């Protein structure tokens, strides 16, 4: 049975600061969305204090309703053509040299929003050519043409999260999400651009076994993924998919060692999320290459 109170190692430290308030002001004044807020990231205080944020494009309403995610689902609004410029303005105001761009899933758009991703990347590159760009994309339903659009924009890191182990993927994520499709996307990116740095993320504590996690790490390795993040699932509300267990620090270390033996740069820990310490992970992956 789960403890009624989260273990200490799963608790984020809240702290206010002038830097945190400055980040809040910039995000509000630029009119941009962040996954830090919409996905209730436990690291928001730490990251915003350090004047970093992960931007959420294509609105903040998702066309899917996965059991682990706090982002609103429903019918999204049309894409905003001014968004790339506003994102670029926020990056410039925060003086970011490394930025992570993610999005809601947009099954209502023919290319899943791939061309919008490319537009955002190209707009940032034109205005801020020295800024590194990591993108975290939805699955585009496995559409190779959509993937090519984003790859051709040449982000510095192409990320797509598997999120859930194979055994539980269909229970926690919503169709048309598919474990094999996600693996195929990561493989396809490498086939389209062998020099691409690829990245994926896994959340644990939803009912999987150690062997399920090792299987996922093995699958990630087999598809030549460079970076893997592994973090504890924290249910957003009592209506979301329940937490099955709190994974210990020792277990996270065990998963990281398994991945590192296979040549993957692994960032694992209770509060690790896809974009947590993204710059450090990128530097390490490039060093290993």
Secondary structure as UniProt FT lines:
FT   HELIX           8..10
FT   HELIX           18..30
FT   STRAND          33..34
FT   HELIX           35..38
FT   TURN            39..40
FT   TURN            42..43
FT   HELIX           44..49
FT   TURN            50..51
FT   STRAND          54..57
FT   STRAND          61..62
FT   TURN            67..68
FT   STRAND          72..73
FT   TURN            81..82
FT   HELIX           83..94
FT   STRAND          98..103
FT   TURN            107..108
FT   TURN            110..113
FT   HELIX           114..127
FT   TURN            129..130
FT   STRAND          132..136
FT   HELIX           140..142
FT   HELIX           144..152
FT   TURN            153..154
FT   STRAND          157..159
FT   HELIX           166..172
FT   TURN            175..176
FT   HELIX           179..192
FT   TURN            194..195
FT   STRAND          197..204
FT   HELIX           210..222
FT   TURN            223..224
FT   STRAND          227..232
FT   TURN            238..239
FT   HELIX           249..261
FT   TURN            262..263
FT   STRAND          265..269
FT   TURN            270..271
FT   TURN            274..277
FT   HELIX           278..288
//
